[in-house]
Amino acid sequence: MKKIILSLLSLLLIALPRLQAQNTFRNGDVLEMRLSGPPEEFTREFNIVLTVDEGTVNLPLIGRVAAAGMSSSALAASIERRLKEAKIFTIANVNINSNSGKDRIIIVGGSVRSPGKQPWIQDLTLTGAISGAGGPSEFAKDTMKIIRGGKAQSYSRKAIKKNPGTDPRVEPGDIIEQEGD
C-alpha cells in the first residue's frame, strides 16, 4: 500500500509542473485587466485588454511588466506591487482574466489525412502538428509551411527527418500547410 501511495505521489510531482505551465501566460496570450479600489475615474485607463509580447505586458504609467510564465494571480500581484511602488495608488486590487486557453489553437491543412483545428501544446513542432492531423496524405509533397503573422516559412520534411533538431516550434495561431498535388 505504501508503494502505491509513493508511486502516486511521484506521478503527481512529475505532472504538477506541466499542469502549472499550461496555466501560465505565454507570448501572444490576450488578457483583460480590471483595477478596483480607488474611485473609477482614476482607474479607467487601467481597465484594459493586454497582449503578452516578448514576455511582457505594457501598462499605462508603469511600462512593461513581466508576464510570461506567470499565473493570473501572480501577474496581478506583480502589477499591484508596481502600482504601489510607483506611488500611483496606495490601494490597488488588480484582477486578471484570460481566455488564452481557448485561443491556443493551430490550423493544419493541405495534404494531411485530418485537416482542421488542433489544440496548441507547449513544445509542439511542425512535424508533430502534421502527425496530429493524421500525417501526410499519399499526395503530399516534401514541402511544409508555417504561416505566422501573414508570413510563410517553408521546410523540407526530408531535411527535418535527417536532422530532427531543425524541426521548428509551432506557436498558437499558426497555420500549418502540408503541400501536395
MDTraj code that builds the backbone (N, CA, C; nanometers):
import mdtraj as md
import numpy as np

residues = "MET LYS LYS ILE ILE LEU SER LEU LEU SER LEU LEU LEU ILE ALA LEU PRO ARG LEU GLN ALA GLN ASN THR PHE ARG ASN GLY ASP VAL LEU GLU MET ARG LEU SER GLY PRO PRO GLU GLU PHE THR ARG GLU PHE ASN ILE VAL LEU THR VAL ASP GLU GLY THR VAL ASN LEU PRO LEU ILE GLY ARG VAL ALA ALA ALA GLY MET SER SER SER ALA LEU ALA ALA SER ILE GLU ARG ARG LEU LYS GLU ALA LYS ILE PHE THR ILE ALA ASN VAL ASN ILE ASN SER ASN SER GLY LYS ASP ARG ILE ILE ILE VAL GLY GLY SER VAL ARG SER PRO GLY LYS GLN PRO TRP ILE GLN ASP LEU THR LEU THR GLY ALA ILE SER GLY ALA GLY GLY PRO SER GLU PHE ALA LYS ASP THR MET LYS ILE ILE ARG GLY GLY LYS ALA GLN SER TYR SER ARG LYS ALA ILE LYS LYS ASN PRO GLY THR ASP PRO ARG VAL GLU PRO GLY ASP ILE ILE GLU GLN GLU GLY ASP".split()
xyz = np.array([
    [0.0819, -0.1195, 0.0000],
    [0.0000, 0.0000, 0.0000],
    [0.0866, 0.1264, 0.0000],
    [0.1949, 0.1241, 0.0793],
    [0.2843, 0.2393, 0.0856],
    [0.3490, 0.2641, -0.0505],
    [0.3829, 0.1562, -0.1209],
    [0.4458, 0.1699, -0.2527],
    [0.3506, 0.2354, -0.3520],
    [0.2238, 0.1979, -0.3440],
    [0.1243, 0.2562, -0.4341],
    [0.1089, 0.4053, -0.4063],
    [0.0994, 0.4407, -0.2798],
    [0.0852, 0.5819, -0.2425],
    [0.2088, 0.6606, -0.2854],
    [0.3284, 0.6063, -0.2621],
    [0.4513, 0.6736, -0.3042],
    [0.4579, 0.6874, -0.4556],
    [0.4129, 0.5862, -0.5272],
    [0.4109, 0.5932, -0.6736],
    [0.3166, 0.7023, -0.7217],
    [0.1983, 0.7096, -0.6622],
    [0.1022, 0.8131, -0.7000],
    [0.1543, 0.9533, -0.6694],
    [0.2183, 0.9683, -0.5543],
    [0.2777, 1.0978, -0.5203],
    [0.3881, 1.1345, -0.6180],
    [0.4687, 1.0385, -0.6572],
    [0.5762, 1.0632, -0.7545],
    [0.5186, 1.1099, -0.8875],
    [0.4130, 1.0428, -0.9329],
    [0.3487, 1.0829, -1.0582],
    [0.2913, 1.2240, -1.0481],
    [0.2329, 1.2566, -0.9348],
    [0.1790, 1.3901, -0.9146],
    [0.2884, 1.4954, -0.9195],
    [0.4018, 1.4672, -0.8574],
    [0.5142, 1.5616, -0.8586],
    [0.5691, 1.5810, -0.9985],
    [0.5639, 1.4773, -1.0800],
    [0.6111, 1.4880, -1.2179],
    [0.5116, 1.5679, -1.3015],
    [0.3823, 1.5440, -1.2822],
    [0.2792, 1.6080, -1.3643],
    [0.2503, 1.7516, -1.3239],
    [0.2696, 1.7864, -1.1975],
    [0.2337, 1.9192, -1.1477],
    [0.3013, 2.0330, -1.2235],
    [0.4331, 2.0288, -1.2493],
    [0.4921, 2.1391, -1.3246],
    [0.4315, 2.1564, -1.4639],
    [0.3959, 2.0472, -1.5301],
    [0.3340, 2.0578, -1.6620],
    [0.1961, 2.1208, -1.6531],
    [0.1186, 2.0825, -1.5523],
    [-0.0140, 2.1419, -1.5349],
    [-0.0026, 2.2899, -1.5052],
    [0.0928, 2.3281, -1.4218],
    [0.1124, 2.4690, -1.3903],
    [0.1569, 2.5457, -1.5133],
    [0.2440, 2.4866, -1.5959],
    [0.2930, 2.5539, -1.7162],
    [0.1790, 2.5811, -1.8139],
    [0.0761, 2.4932, -1.8160],
    [-0.0347, 2.5137, -1.9059],
    [-0.1232, 2.6286, -1.8600],
    [-0.1153, 2.6690, -1.7340],
    [-0.1980, 2.7760, -1.6805],
    [-0.1197, 2.9051, -1.6616],
    [-0.0116, 2.9199, -1.7341],
    [0.0682, 3.0409, -1.7263],
    [0.0660, 3.1121, -1.8612],
    [0.0981, 3.2414, -1.8566],
    [0.0944, 3.3216, -1.9783],
    [0.2150, 3.2957, -2.0665],
    [0.1892, 3.3044, -2.1975],
    [0.2933, 3.2904, -2.2996],
    [0.2756, 3.4025, -2.4007],
    [0.3765, 3.4241, -2.4835],
    [0.3666, 3.5253, -2.5884],
    [0.2414, 3.5014, -2.6722],
    [0.1715, 3.6091, -2.7025],
    [0.0509, 3.6016, -2.7829],
    [-0.0768, 3.5871, -2.7025],
    [-0.0657, 3.5543, -2.5741],
    [-0.1854, 3.5413, -2.4915],
    [-0.2510, 3.6774, -2.4725],
    [-0.3828, 3.6781, -2.4712],
    [-0.4600, 3.8005, -2.4521],
    [-0.5277, 3.7913, -2.3161],
    [-0.5205, 3.9000, -2.2410],
    [-0.5798, 3.9017, -2.1081],
    [-0.6503, 4.0344, -2.0844],
    [-0.7433, 4.0310, -1.9919],
    [-0.8186, 4.1510, -1.9569],
    [-0.7830, 4.1892, -1.8136],
    [-0.7470, 4.3153, -1.7946],
    [-0.7104, 4.3642, -1.6623],
    [-0.8175, 4.4617, -1.6129],
    [-0.8587, 4.4433, -1.4887],
    [-0.9522, 4.5344, -1.4229],
    [-0.8899, 4.5778, -1.2912],
    [-0.8985, 4.7063, -1.2623],
    [-0.8427, 4.7623, -1.1393],
    [-0.9568, 4.8162, -1.0550],
    [-0.9578, 4.7793, -0.9283],
    [-1.0595, 4.8317, -0.8376],
    [-0.9915, 4.8807, -0.7105],
    [-1.0668, 4.9482, -0.6284],
    [-1.0129, 5.0052, -0.5049],
    [-1.0301, 5.1554, -0.5075],
    [-0.9484, 5.2256, -0.5860],
    [-0.9664, 5.3706, -0.5985],
    [-1.0946, 5.4028, -0.6763],
    [-1.1419, 5.5272, -0.6695],
    [-1.2610, 5.5660, -0.7458],
    [-1.2428, 5.5380, -0.8960],
    [-1.3529, 5.5051, -0.9613],
    [-1.3491, 5.4640, -1.1024],
    [-1.2857, 5.5674, -1.1942],
    [-1.3056, 5.6955, -1.1661],
    [-1.2472, 5.7975, -1.2549],
    [-1.0942, 5.7916, -1.2580],
    [-1.0324, 5.7303, -1.1571],
    [-0.8868, 5.7170, -1.1537],
    [-0.8386, 5.5832, -1.2103],
    [-0.9277, 5.4879, -1.2241],
    [-0.8861, 5.3532, -1.2659],
    [-0.9225, 5.3188, -1.4097],
    [-0.9996, 5.4067, -1.4765],
    [-1.0467, 5.3759, -1.6122],
    [-0.9357, 5.3342, -1.7074],
    [-0.8243, 5.4048, -1.7057],
    [-0.7178, 5.3737, -1.8019],
    [-0.6473, 5.2413, -1.7714],
    [-0.6769, 5.1816, -1.6562],
    [-0.6173, 5.0529, -1.6210],
    [-0.7130, 4.9364, -1.6449],
    [-0.8343, 4.9636, -1.6884],
    [-0.9288, 4.8582, -1.7239],
    [-0.9151, 4.8337, -1.8737],
    [-0.8207, 4.7472, -1.9088],
    [-0.7781, 4.7336, -2.0476],
    [-0.7569, 4.5872, -2.0862],
    [-0.7453, 4.5662, -2.2170],
    [-0.7099, 4.4357, -2.2724],
    [-0.5628, 4.4428, -2.3110],
    [-0.4869, 4.3426, -2.2694],
    [-0.3426, 4.3395, -2.2923],
    [-0.3036, 4.2131, -2.3684],
    [-0.1922, 4.2211, -2.4416],
    [-0.1368, 4.1046, -2.5096],
    [0.0055, 4.0838, -2.4611],
    [0.0392, 3.9604, -2.4278],
    [0.1762, 3.9286, -2.3860],
    [0.2637, 3.9322, -2.5101],
    [0.3631, 4.0198, -2.5077],
    [0.4544, 4.0386, -2.6202],
    [0.5961, 4.0402, -2.5672],
    [0.6804, 3.9551, -2.6218],
    [0.8191, 3.9421, -2.5760],
    [0.8250, 3.9176, -2.4258],
    [0.7289, 3.8413, -2.3758],
    [0.7281, 3.8021, -2.2354],
    [0.6721, 3.9042, -2.1391],
    [0.6247, 4.0182, -2.1906],
    [0.5757, 4.1238, -2.1020],
    [0.4426, 4.1796, -2.1505],
    [0.3775, 4.2562, -2.0616],
    [0.2624, 4.3374, -2.0985],
    [0.3001, 4.4826, -2.0718],
    [0.2445, 4.5728, -2.1506],
    [0.2779, 4.7148, -2.1382],
    [0.1588, 4.7884, -2.0771],
    [0.1826, 4.8501, -1.9616],
    [0.0756, 4.9169, -1.8869],
    [0.0965, 5.0675, -1.8829],
    [-0.0137, 5.1439, -1.8760],
    [-0.0021, 5.2887, -1.8641],
    [0.0745, 5.3270, -1.7366],
    [0.1569, 5.4255, -1.7476],
    [0.2323, 5.4877, -1.6381],
    [0.3447, 5.4021, -1.5779],
    [0.3334, 5.2703, -1.5814],
    [0.4399, 5.1887, -1.5209],
    [0.5216, 5.1113, -1.6235],
    [0.4775, 5.1073, -1.7491],
    [0.5552, 5.0433, -1.8545],
    [0.5415, 4.8918, -1.8568],
    [0.6498, 4.8272, -1.8973],
    [0.6491, 4.6821, -1.9179],
    [0.6585, 4.6054, -1.7866],
    [0.5754, 4.5008, -1.7766],
    [0.5734, 4.4129, -1.6602],
    [0.5871, 4.2701, -1.7120],
    [0.6796, 4.1943, -1.6536],
    [0.6992, 4.0552, -1.6944],
    [0.5699, 3.9772, -1.6756],
    [0.5332, 3.8949, -1.7755],
    [0.4094, 3.8171, -1.7683],
    [0.4305, 3.6710, -1.8064],
    [0.5250, 3.6439, -1.8952],
    [0.5453, 3.5069, -1.9428],
    [0.5827, 3.4155, -1.8265],
    [0.5172, 3.3006, -1.8219],
    [0.5447, 3.2029, -1.7182],
    [0.4713, 3.2289, -1.5879],
    [0.3933, 3.3367, -1.5814],
    [0.3213, 3.3705, -1.4582],
    [0.1753, 3.3296, -1.4687],
    [0.1169, 3.2970, -1.3551],
    [-0.0275, 3.2708, -1.3485],
    [-0.0998, 3.4048, -1.3406],
    [-0.2323, 3.4011, -1.3554],
    [-0.3127, 3.5239, -1.3448],
    [-0.2933, 3.5917, -1.2100],
    [-0.2952, 3.5133, -1.1027],
    [-0.2825, 3.5727, -0.9689],
    [-0.1429, 3.6291, -0.9448],
    [-0.0399, 3.5615, -0.9951],
    [0.0971, 3.6119, -0.9779],
    [0.1174, 3.7410, -1.0569],
    [0.0628, 3.7466, -1.1789],
    [0.0737, 3.8688, -1.2580],
    [-0.0020, 3.9829, -1.1914],
    [-0.1216, 3.9552, -1.1400],
    [-0.1997, 4.0588, -1.0712],
    [-0.1226, 4.1130, -0.9515],
    [-0.0610, 4.0249, -0.8736],
    [0.0174, 4.0690, -0.7569],
    [0.1368, 4.1533, -0.8001],
    [0.2012, 4.1161, -0.9093],
    [0.3161, 4.1916, -0.9596],
    [0.2741, 4.3323, -1.0041],
    [0.1615, 4.3411, -1.0733],
    [0.1113, 4.4724, -1.1181],
    [0.0714, 4.5581, -0.9983],
    [0.0025, 4.4975, -0.9012],
    [-0.0349, 4.5720, -0.7804],
    [0.0890, 4.6293, -0.7125],
    [0.1932, 4.5470, -0.6990],
    [0.3176, 4.5908, -0.6345],
    [0.3812, 4.7074, -0.7117],
    [0.3842, 4.6968, -0.8457],
    [0.4435, 4.8037, -0.9272],
    [0.3641, 4.9334, -0.9160],
    [0.2314, 4.9251, -0.9121],
    [0.1481, 5.0450, -0.8987],
    [0.1726, 5.1141, -0.7643],
    [0.1915, 5.0345, -0.6597],
    [0.2177, 5.0909, -0.5270],
    [0.3591, 5.1471, -0.5173],
    [0.4579, 5.0757, -0.5733],
    [0.5972, 5.1230, -0.5706],
    [0.6116, 5.2545, -0.6463],
    [0.5374, 5.2682, -0.7573],
    [0.5426, 5.3911, -0.8367],
    [0.4604, 5.5032, -0.7735],
    [0.3975, 5.4726, -0.6587],
    [0.3153, 5.5684, -0.5854],
    [0.2009, 5.6244, -0.6702],
    [0.1478, 5.5385, -0.7582],
    [0.0315, 5.5757, -0.8387],
    [-0.0948, 5.5511, -0.7581],
    [-0.0982, 5.4392, -0.6862],
    [-0.2095, 5.4051, -0.5985],
    [-0.1548, 5.3489, -0.4681],
    [-0.2245, 5.3765, -0.3590],
    [-0.1870, 5.3134, -0.2318],
    [-0.2681, 5.1859, -0.2114],
    [-0.3869, 5.1846, -0.2703],
    [-0.4708, 5.0641, -0.2691],
    [-0.4978, 5.0291, -0.4149],
    [-0.4601, 4.9088, -0.4552],
    [-0.4831, 4.8660, -0.5927],
    [-0.5180, 4.7176, -0.5916],
    [-0.6373, 4.6863, -0.6349],
    [-0.6807, 4.5471, -0.6464],
    [-0.6912, 4.5137, -0.7951],
    [-0.5960, 4.4353, -0.8428],
    [-0.5907, 4.4004, -0.9845],
    [-0.6535, 4.2632, -1.0039],
    [-0.7373, 4.2540, -1.1053],
    [-0.7994, 4.1272, -1.1427],
    [-0.7622, 4.0986, -1.2877],
    [-0.7066, 3.9808, -1.3137],
    [-0.6658, 3.9412, -1.4481],
    [-0.7542, 3.8252, -1.4930],
    [-0.8179, 3.8409, -1.6084],
    [-0.8974, 3.7336, -1.6691],
    [-0.8363, 3.6989, -1.8039],
    [-0.8311, 3.5708, -1.8320],
    [-0.7728, 3.5272, -1.9580],
    [-0.8581, 3.4209, -2.0228],
    [-0.8720, 3.4325, -2.1529],
    [-0.9361, 3.3280, -2.2332],
    [-0.8320, 3.2595, -2.3194],
    [-0.7050, 3.2753, -2.2844],
    [-0.5976, 3.2263, -2.3695],
    [-0.6017, 3.0766, -2.3918],
    [-0.6484, 3.0018, -2.2931],
    [-0.6555, 2.8582, -2.3128],
    [-0.7428, 2.8231, -2.4322],
    [-0.8492, 2.9017, -2.4533],
    [-0.9387, 2.8786, -2.5663],
    [-0.8748, 2.9234, -2.6972],
    [-0.7843, 3.0206, -2.6905],
    [-0.7242, 3.0761, -2.8103],
    [-0.5982, 3.0015, -2.8540],
    [-0.5573, 2.9028, -2.7812],
    [-0.4343, 2.8314, -2.8130],
    [-0.4622, 2.7171, -2.9097],
    [-0.4841, 2.7564, -3.0344],
    [-0.5087, 2.6568, -3.1374],
    [-0.4172, 2.6825, -3.2551],
    [-0.4033, 2.5808, -3.3389],
    [-0.3370, 2.5940, -3.4674],
    [-0.4307, 2.5356, -3.5710],
    [-0.4054, 2.5667, -3.6967],
    [-0.4840, 2.5103, -3.8058],
    [-0.3874, 2.4352, -3.8958],
    [-0.4201, 2.3101, -3.9229],
    [-0.3372, 2.2272, -4.0093],
    [-0.4188, 2.1925, -4.1327],
    [-0.3634, 2.2208, -4.2499],
    [-0.4357, 2.1948, -4.3739],
    [-0.3443, 2.1439, -4.4835],
    [-0.4009, 2.1352, -4.6005],
    [-0.3258, 2.0850, -4.7149],
    [-0.3388, 1.9347, -4.7261],
    [-0.2312, 1.8700, -4.7670],
    [-0.2326, 1.7254, -4.7918],
    [-0.2036, 1.6468, -4.6647],
    [-0.2969, 1.6566, -4.5690],
    [-0.2909, 1.5757, -4.4471],
    [-0.4188, 1.4933, -4.4405],
    [-0.4180, 1.3892, -4.3609],
    [-0.5328, 1.2980, -4.3549],
    [-0.6519, 1.3564, -4.2788],
    [-0.6286, 1.4422, -4.1783],
    [-0.7378, 1.5011, -4.0990],
    [-0.7128, 1.6501, -4.0792],
    [-0.7372, 1.7318, -4.1830],
    [-0.7136, 1.8754, -4.1678],
    [-0.8126, 1.9386, -4.0708],
    [-0.7723, 2.0510, -4.0125],
    [-0.8616, 2.1252, -3.9244],
    [-0.7876, 2.1883, -3.8084],
    [-0.8663, 2.2361, -3.7118],
    [-0.8103, 2.2991, -3.5926],
    [-0.7569, 2.1929, -3.4985],
    [-0.6479, 2.2272, -3.4310],
    [-0.5906, 2.1404, -3.3292],
    [-0.5556, 2.2261, -3.2089],
    [-0.5627, 2.1697, -3.0894],
    [-0.5160, 2.2459, -2.9731],
    [-0.3647, 2.2603, -2.9801],
    [-0.3158, 2.3780, -2.9455],
    [-0.1711, 2.4002, -2.9391],
    [-0.1229, 2.3551, -2.8025],
    [-0.0106, 2.2857, -2.8001],
    [0.0517, 2.2467, -2.6746],
    [0.1952, 2.2947, -2.6766],
    [0.2473, 2.3190, -2.5587],
    [0.3839, 2.3674, -2.5464],
    [0.4796, 2.2652, -2.6077],
    [0.5829, 2.3125, -2.6733],
    [0.6865, 2.2313, -2.7378],
    [0.6368, 2.1566, -2.8610],
    [0.5222, 2.1948, -2.9172],
    [0.4723, 2.1338, -3.0391],
    [0.5612, 2.1761, -3.1558],
    [0.5990, 2.0796, -3.2386],
    [0.6822, 2.1087, -3.3552],
    [0.6000, 2.0963, -3.4822],
    [0.6598, 2.1384, -3.5928],
    [0.5929, 2.1320, -3.7222],
    [0.5554, 1.9881, -3.7573],
    [0.6508, 1.8952, -3.7456],
    [0.6189, 1.7556, -3.7795],
    [0.5202, 1.6958, -3.6803],
    [0.5228, 1.7401, -3.5554],
    [0.4248, 1.6946, -3.4572],
    [0.2849, 1.7404, -3.4932],
    [0.2725, 1.8636, -3.5436],
    [0.1418, 1.9158, -3.5848],
    [0.0893, 1.8391, -3.7059],
    [0.1771, 1.8084, -3.8004],
    [0.1374, 1.7301, -3.9183],
    [0.0943, 1.5900, -3.8745],
    [0.1694, 1.5303, -3.7836],
    [0.1332, 1.3974, -3.7326],
    [-0.0007, 1.4010, -3.6603],
    [-0.0257, 1.5091, -3.5849],
    [-0.1517, 1.5241, -3.5138],
    [-0.2708, 1.5348, -3.6074],
    [-0.2450, 1.5711, -3.7320],
    [-0.3506, 1.5792, -3.8334],
    [-0.3565, 1.4504, -3.9159],
    [-0.3041, 1.3432, -3.8607],
    [-0.3099, 1.2138, -3.9288],
    [-0.1915, 1.1853, -4.0183],
    [-0.0983, 1.2791, -4.0255],
    [0.0207, 1.2607, -4.1091],
    [-0.0050, 1.3039, -4.2521],
    [0.1021, 1.3081, -4.3302],
    [0.0878, 1.3481, -4.4713],
    [0.0041, 1.2459, -4.5480],
    [-0.0757, 1.2943, -4.6415],
    [-0.1545, 1.2039, -4.7253],
    [-0.0648, 1.1473, -4.8349],
    [-0.1203, 1.0561, -4.9126],
    [-0.0426, 0.9957, -5.0210],
    [-0.0095, 1.0963, -5.1311],
    [-0.0743, 1.2129, -5.1302],
    [-0.0495, 1.3151, -5.2312],
    [0.0453, 1.4252, -5.1815],
    [0.0989, 1.4087, -5.0618],
    [0.1834, 1.5124, -5.0012],
    [0.3177, 1.5227, -5.0711],
    [0.3643, 1.6453, -5.0805],
    [0.4990, 1.6726, -5.1302],
    [0.5929, 1.6827, -5.0110],
    [0.7174, 1.7116, -5.0378],
    [0.8181, 1.7233, -4.9323],
    [0.8033, 1.8529, -4.8528],
    [0.7423, 1.9544, -4.9111],
    [0.7393, 2.0879, -4.8508],
    [0.6244, 2.1070, -4.7526],
    [0.6591, 2.1618, -4.6356],
    [0.5613, 2.2011, -4.5335],
    [0.5828, 2.3493, -4.5071],
    [0.4775, 2.4185, -4.4654],
    [0.4880, 2.5617, -4.4369],
    [0.4290, 2.5934, -4.3006],
    [0.4890, 2.6948, -4.2368],
    [0.4285, 2.7578, -4.1198],
    [0.3951, 2.8996, -4.1623],
    [0.2697, 2.9368, -4.1472],
    [0.2270, 3.0740, -4.1775],
    [0.1986, 3.1410, -4.0445],
    [0.2767, 3.2446, -4.0157],
    [0.2686, 3.3152, -3.8877],
    [0.2725, 3.4643, -3.9155],
    [0.1717, 3.5348, -3.8694],
    [0.1692, 3.6796, -3.8882],
    [0.1691, 3.7201, -4.0345],
    [0.1072, 3.6385, -4.1202],
    [0.0991, 3.6706, -4.2618],
    [0.2234, 3.6359, -4.3412],
    [0.3242, 3.5794, -4.2778],
    [0.4478, 3.5414, -4.3482],
    [0.4630, 3.3901, -4.3458],
    [0.4979, 3.3335, -4.4615],
    [0.5133, 3.1884, -4.4730],
    [0.6611, 3.1512, -4.4731],
    [0.6923, 3.0441, -4.4026],
    [0.8277, 2.9883, -4.3999],
    [0.8165, 2.8419, -4.4407],
    [0.8936, 2.8008, -4.5411],
    [0.8874, 2.6633, -4.5911],
    [0.9954, 2.5767, -4.5287],
    [0.9635, 2.4480, -4.5137],
    [1.0551, 2.3498, -4.4556],
    [1.0451, 2.2202, -4.5351],
    [1.1530, 2.1450, -4.5361],
    [1.1579, 2.0159, -4.6034],
    [1.1404, 1.9038, -4.5015],
    [1.0433, 1.8156, -4.5286],
    [1.0209, 1.7023, -4.4395],
    [1.1437, 1.6114, -4.4349],
    [1.2058, 1.5875, -4.5519],
    [1.3249, 1.5013, -4.5591],
    [1.4404, 1.5612, -4.4793],
    [1.4599, 1.6920, -4.4910],
    [1.5698, 1.7582, -4.4184],
    [1.5478, 1.7499, -4.2670],
    [1.4241, 1.7672, -4.2231],
    [1.3945, 1.7595, -4.0799],
    [1.4120, 1.6161, -4.0306],
    [1.3764, 1.5194, -4.1154],
    [1.3935, 1.3785, -4.0780],
    [1.5423, 1.3457, -4.0584],
    [1.6276, 1.4039, -4.1421],
    [1.7723, 1.3822, -4.1302],
    [1.8291, 1.4513, -4.0074],
    [1.7752, 1.5685, -3.9750],
    [1.8239, 1.6462, -3.8617],
    [1.7048, 1.6954, -3.7788],
    [1.6541, 1.6114, -3.6862],
    [1.5347, 1.6477, -3.6085],
    [1.5494, 1.7767, -3.5278],
    [1.6712, 1.8183, -3.4998],
    [1.6928, 1.9422, -3.4261],
    [1.6490, 2.0660, -3.5026],
    [1.6244, 2.0518, -3.6329],
    [1.5809, 2.1661, -3.7136],
    [1.4286, 2.1749, -3.7240],
    [1.3576, 2.0845, -3.6571],
    [1.2110, 2.0851, -3.6591],
    [1.1630, 2.2073, -3.5809],
    [1.1033, 2.3067, -3.6493],
    [1.0671, 2.4321, -3.5810],
    [0.9484, 2.4163, -3.4868],
    [0.9470, 2.4962, -3.3831],
    [0.8363, 2.5000, -3.2877],
    [0.7183, 2.5739, -3.3508],
    [0.6002, 2.5283, -3.3178],
    [0.4765, 2.5901, -3.3644],
    [0.4232, 2.6763, -3.2504],
    [0.3655, 2.7915, -3.2848],
    [0.3098, 2.8827, -3.1853],
    [0.1581, 2.8914, -3.2010],
    [0.0880, 2.9316, -3.0942],
    [-0.0573, 2.9463, -3.1063],
    [-0.0928, 3.0410, -3.2207],
    [-0.1946, 3.0039, -3.2949],
    [-0.2394, 3.0872, -3.4063],
    [-0.1714, 3.0558, -3.5381],
    [-0.0691, 2.9701, -3.5376],
    [-0.0004, 2.9349, -3.6618],
    [-0.0937, 2.8565, -3.7541],
    [-0.0689, 2.8707, -3.8826],
    [-0.1366, 2.7896, -3.9833],
    [-0.0296, 2.7010, -4.0448],
    [-0.0533, 2.5718, -4.0415],
    [0.0405, 2.4741, -4.0935],
    [-0.0161, 2.4219, -4.2244],
    [0.0667, 2.4200, -4.3272],
    [0.0223, 2.3760, -4.4593],
    [0.1174, 2.2671, -4.5085],
    [0.0630, 2.1486, -4.5318],
    [0.1393, 2.0393, -4.5948],
    [0.1093, 2.0479, -4.7440],
    [0.2113, 2.0804, -4.8232],
    [0.1872, 2.0962, -4.9655],
    [0.1662, 1.9609, -5.0316],
    [0.0884, 1.9616, -5.1388],
    [0.0591, 1.8384, -5.2112],
    [0.0126, 1.8682, -5.3517],
    [-0.0228, 1.7611, -5.4209],
    [-0.0704, 1.7743, -5.5599],
    [-0.2163, 1.8110, -5.5645],
])
top = md.Topology()
chain = top.add_chain()
for i, resn in enumerate(residues, 1):
    res = top.add_residue(resn, chain, resSeq=i)
    for name in ("N", "CA", "C"):
        top.add_atom(name, md.element.get_by_symbol(name[0]), res)
traj = md.Trajectory(xyz[None], top)
